[in-house]
Amino acid sequence: DTEVTQTPKHLVMGMTNKKSLKCEQHMGHRAMYWYKQKAKKPPELMFVYSYEKLSINESVPSRFSPECPNSSLLNLHLHALQPEDSALYLCASSQDRTSGGRRGTGELFFGEGSRLTVL
Amino acid sequence: AQKVTQAQTEISVVEKEDVTLDCVYETRDTTYYLFWYKQPPSGELVFLIRRNSFDEQNEISGRYSWNFQKSTSSFNFTITASQVVDSAVYFCALSAYQGAQKLVFGQGTRLTINP
């Protein structure tokens, strides 16, 4: 069973809707990520949060708005999406290698994803 | 710039055959990490292995083995005695970013194991 939990697993929304994707991890990881994956393509990085601060934004359109309320939670707020935004959205977490003291292994742990369809 | 190439888009073999998935990478960094992930139909990416650039030892884990050759910039993955449950998309990935990871994925190889 994955230790990164994403909800909902499936979401269908219209272009005028506002919805949110949620991600939760309890592994004590301090880095959390959003990836977007289109069919038959590799995941593409969208955002990285490190210690609850946004550290990487891969030039993602503003209709995607990430939020990290605390070290265990990561949200992705969706507004005015386009049909081409339909994809699998994957959340991941990892031990940040620069964390003081213990060095983590660094690998990312992924959730099962939220499959988004925009009509 | 970093790049990962998985030239094999799809592989199909019969159960119990051995199969090797190729991965070639490009990076100018002296310190980097290489990964393999498995993505079954459920969608989750499952971590299989991480290898750092200083460690060229090959690794074996059960039916899985990995061959890292820095001289040819390759990090190939072999499944011995394949099973139907091994059917998935396999991604090779590269990271050279210290701190929060920025993974660069290959295009993936879809592996189908037929009974």
Chai-1 contact restraints between the chains, C-beta under 6 A:
chainA,res_idxA,chainB,res_idxB,connection_type,confidence,min_distance_angstrom,max_distance_angstrom,comment,restraint_id
A,T2,B,E44,contact,1.0,0.0,6.0,A-B,restraint_1
A,A31,B,A100,contact,1.0,0.0,6.0,A-B,restraint_2
A,P42,B,F91,contact,1.0,0.0,6.0,A-B,restraint_3
A,P42,B,F105,contact,1.0,0.0,6.0,A-B,restraint_4
A,P42,B,Q107,contact,1.0,0.0,6.0,A-B,restraint_5
A,P42,B,G108,contact,1.0,0.0,6.0,A-B,restraint_6
A,P43,B,F105,contact,1.0,0.0,6.0,A-B,restraint_7
A,V48,B,A100,contact,1.0,0.0,6.0,A-B,restraint_8
A,S50,B,A100,contact,1.0,0.0,6.0,A-B,restraint_9
A,S55,B,A100,contact,1.0,0.0,6.0,A-B,restraint_10
A,L88,B,G43,contact,1.0,0.0,6.0,A-B,restraint_11
A,S94,B,Q101,contact,1.0,0.0,6.0,A-B,restraint_12
A,D96,B,G99,contact,1.0,0.0,6.0,A-B,restraint_13
A,D96,B,A100,contact,1.0,0.0,6.0,A-B,restraint_14
A,R97,B,G99,contact,1.0,0.0,6.0,A-B,restraint_15
A,T98,B,G99,contact,1.0,0.0,6.0,A-B,restraint_16
A,E107,B,F47,contact,1.0,0.0,6.0,A-B,restraint_17
A,E107,B,R50,contact,1.0,0.0,6.0,A-B,restraint_18
A,F110,B,E44,contact,1.0,0.0,6.0,A-B,restraint_19
A,F110,B,L45,contact,1.0,0.0,6.0,A-B,restraint_20
A,E112,B,S42,contact,1.0,0.0,6.0,A-B,restraint_21
A,E112,B,G43,contact,1.0,0.0,6.0,A-B,restraint_22
A,E112,B,E44,contact,1.0,0.0,6.0,A-B,restraint_23
A,G113,B,G43,contact,1.0,0.0,6.0,A-B,restraint_24
